[in-house]
Amino acid sequence: VLGSDPLVPPDDDKPTVIALREIAENLVNTGNVDKINQPDTDEELSEDVFGLPPLSK
């Protein structure tokens, strides 16, 4: 999902094949696809999406 780490061993497969394997093993489905690899906090969002350093507190 959007460049996230594979949930199955990559085995030199292309991203599409990896995605299909994840679906076949029911690791990615309609119930969890939106939750996989979502940032837990705004700080993680700023790091992941914008490449910004962590926010100081």
C-alpha positions as a Python dict, from the first residue, in 0.01 Angstrom:
ca = {
    (1, 'V'): (0, 0, 0),
    (2, 'L'): (156, 322, -120),
    (3, 'G'): (512, 201, -83),
    (4, 'S'): (469, 51, 260),
    (5, 'D'): (678, -243, 372),
    (6, 'P'): (557, -574, 228),
    (7, 'L'): (358, -802, 456),
    (8, 'V'): (503, -1108, 279),
    (9, 'P'): (864, -1187, 183),
    (10, 'P'): (936, -996, -140),
    (11, 'D'): (1117, -1288, -310),
    (12, 'D'): (1239, -1053, -587),
    (13, 'D'): (877, -1007, -701),
    (14, 'K'): (743, -688, -855),
    (15, 'P'): (519, -469, -635),
    (16, 'T'): (203, -586, -812),
    (17, 'V'): (286, -951, -747),
    (18, 'I'): (364, -875, -383),
    (19, 'A'): (28, -698, -349),
    (20, 'L'): (-154, -995, -502),
    (21, 'R'): (23, -1234, -265),
    (22, 'E'): (-79, -1016, 32),
    (23, 'I'): (-440, -1029, -87),
    (24, 'A'): (-423, -1405, -148),
    (25, 'E'): (-299, -1459, 208),
    (26, 'N'): (-579, -1231, 335),
    (27, 'L'): (-326, -992, 488),
    (28, 'V'): (-484, -704, 294),
    (29, 'N'): (-860, -694, 255),
    (30, 'T'): (-1144, -444, 232),
    (31, 'G'): (-1171, -432, 610),
    (32, 'N'): (-814, -327, 679),
    (33, 'V'): (-676, -169, 362),
    (34, 'D'): (-741, 187, 483),
    (35, 'K'): (-577, 119, 821),
    (36, 'I'): (-254, -40, 698),
    (37, 'N'): (49, 185, 733),
    (38, 'Q'): (-150, 487, 850),
    (39, 'P'): (40, 724, 1078),
    (40, 'D'): (-67, 701, 1440),
    (41, 'T'): (5, 1064, 1518),
    (42, 'D'): (33, 1401, 1348),
    (43, 'E'): (408, 1382, 1410),
    (44, 'E'): (436, 1058, 1214),
    (45, 'L'): (224, 1214, 940),
    (46, 'S'): (459, 1512, 910),
    (47, 'E'): (758, 1277, 888),
    (48, 'D'): (601, 1031, 643),
    (49, 'V'): (421, 1264, 405),
    (50, 'F'): (622, 1582, 414),
    (51, 'G'): (967, 1451, 508),
    (52, 'L'): (982, 1697, 796),
    (53, 'P'): (1183, 1636, 1111),
    (54, 'P'): (990, 1536, 1424),
    (55, 'L'): (800, 1817, 1592),
    (56, 'S'): (962, 1953, 1907),
    (57, 'K'): (753, 1948, 2222),
}
